[in-house]
Amino acid sequence: MLYTVCGIAVVSFAIFGIIDFYKFLSLALFSPKINNSAIIVPIGKDSNQTEFLVRSAIAKTRWLNLSKNQQIICLDCGMNDESKQICRYLCEKYPFISIKTADELKEYFLSV
């Protein structure tokens, strides 16, 4: 019984390792080489979706290994206090996230 459980665990870890290696290899060979880019996440008054939206952008950035070259911009489209607090917390935790208003975003893209 113990050998069966150990065998299943070893096979499972081997499968996960093969999948992770395939992900790494396919991203290294076929992903576009992006110098600088930004994901803009518009955030309004609904604070229920704020953390989900920003964390999904973080996950995409990390999945593609772009965190050094990519910036996530939380666009303030009438954020309430709870949404601002969530975004500020994520900005402190991840250095590639920032909060900008529409005017600041316009200036940012004109300066780049």
C-alpha positions as CSV (number, residue, x, y, z in Angstrom):
1,M,0.0,0.0,0.0
2,L,2.8,2.4,0.9
3,Y,4.7,1.6,-2.3
4,T,1.5,2.4,-4.3
5,V,1.1,5.8,-2.6
6,C,4.7,6.6,-3.0
7,G,4.6,5.6,-6.7
8,I,1.6,7.8,-7.4
9,A,3.4,10.7,-5.7
10,V,6.5,10.2,-7.7
11,V,4.6,10.0,-11.0
12,S,2.6,13.1,-10.1
13,F,5.7,15.1,-9.3
14,A,7.3,13.9,-12.5
15,I,4.3,15.0,-14.6
16,F,4.3,18.4,-12.9
17,G,8.0,18.7,-13.6
18,I,7.5,17.8,-17.3
19,I,4.7,20.4,-17.6
20,D,6.7,23.1,-15.9
21,F,9.7,22.4,-18.2
22,Y,7.5,22.5,-21.2
23,K,6.1,25.8,-20.1
24,F,9.5,27.2,-19.6
25,L,10.8,25.9,-22.9
26,S,7.8,27.1,-24.9
27,L,7.9,30.6,-23.3
28,A,11.6,30.9,-23.9
29,L,11.4,30.0,-27.5
30,F,8.1,31.4,-28.7
31,S,7.3,34.4,-26.4
32,P,7.7,37.8,-28.0
33,K,10.6,39.9,-26.8
34,I,9.0,42.9,-25.3
35,N,11.2,45.8,-24.1
36,N,8.7,47.9,-22.2
37,S,4.9,47.5,-22.0
38,A,2.1,48.2,-19.6
39,I,-1.1,46.5,-18.6
40,I,-3.8,49.0,-17.7
41,V,-6.4,47.9,-15.2
42,P,-9.3,50.3,-15.0
43,I,-10.8,50.3,-11.5
44,G,-14.0,52.0,-10.7
45,K,-16.3,52.2,-7.7
46,D,-16.9,48.4,-7.4
47,S,-14.3,47.4,-4.8
48,N,-15.3,43.7,-4.9
49,Q,-13.4,43.0,-8.1
50,T,-10.4,45.3,-7.5
51,E,-8.0,42.7,-5.9
52,F,-9.1,40.0,-8.4
53,L,-8.4,42.2,-11.4
54,V,-5.0,43.4,-10.2
55,R,-3.9,40.0,-9.0
56,S,-4.8,38.4,-12.4
57,A,-2.7,41.0,-14.1
58,I,0.2,40.2,-11.7
59,A,-0.3,36.5,-12.5
60,K,-0.2,37.1,-16.2
61,T,3.0,39.2,-15.8
62,R,4.7,36.5,-13.7
63,W,3.5,33.7,-16.0
64,L,5.2,35.4,-19.0
65,N,8.2,36.4,-16.9
66,L,7.8,40.0,-17.8
67,S,7.9,41.6,-14.4
68,K,11.2,43.3,-15.1
69,N,10.0,44.9,-18.4
70,Q,6.3,45.4,-17.8
71,Q,4.4,47.8,-15.6
72,I,0.8,47.3,-14.3
73,I,-1.1,50.6,-14.1
74,C,-4.2,50.8,-11.9
75,L,-6.2,53.4,-13.7
76,D,-8.3,55.4,-11.2
77,C,-11.8,55.6,-12.8
78,G,-13.5,56.8,-9.6
79,M,-12.0,54.4,-7.1
80,N,-13.6,54.3,-3.7
81,D,-11.4,54.3,-0.5
82,E,-11.4,50.5,-0.2
83,S,-10.2,50.1,-3.8
84,K,-7.4,52.7,-3.3
85,Q,-6.3,50.9,-0.1
86,I,-6.1,47.6,-2.0
87,C,-4.2,49.1,-4.8
88,R,-1.8,50.9,-2.5
89,Y,-1.1,47.7,-0.6
90,L,-0.4,45.9,-3.9
91,C,1.9,48.8,-5.1
92,E,3.9,48.4,-1.9
93,K,4.2,44.6,-2.4
94,Y,5.0,44.6,-6.1
95,P,7.4,47.3,-7.4
96,F,6.0,47.1,-11.0
97,I,2.5,48.3,-10.1
98,S,1.4,52.0,-9.9
99,I,-1.8,54.0,-9.5
100,K,-2.5,56.7,-12.0
101,T,-5.4,59.0,-12.9
102,A,-6.4,59.6,-16.5
103,D,-4.4,62.8,-16.6
104,E,-1.3,61.2,-15.2
105,L,-1.7,58.3,-17.6
106,K,-1.8,60.7,-20.5
107,E,1.3,62.5,-19.3
108,Y,3.0,59.1,-18.8
109,F,2.4,58.0,-22.4
110,L,3.3,61.3,-23.8
111,S,6.7,61.2,-22.0
112,V,7.6,57.7,-23.1
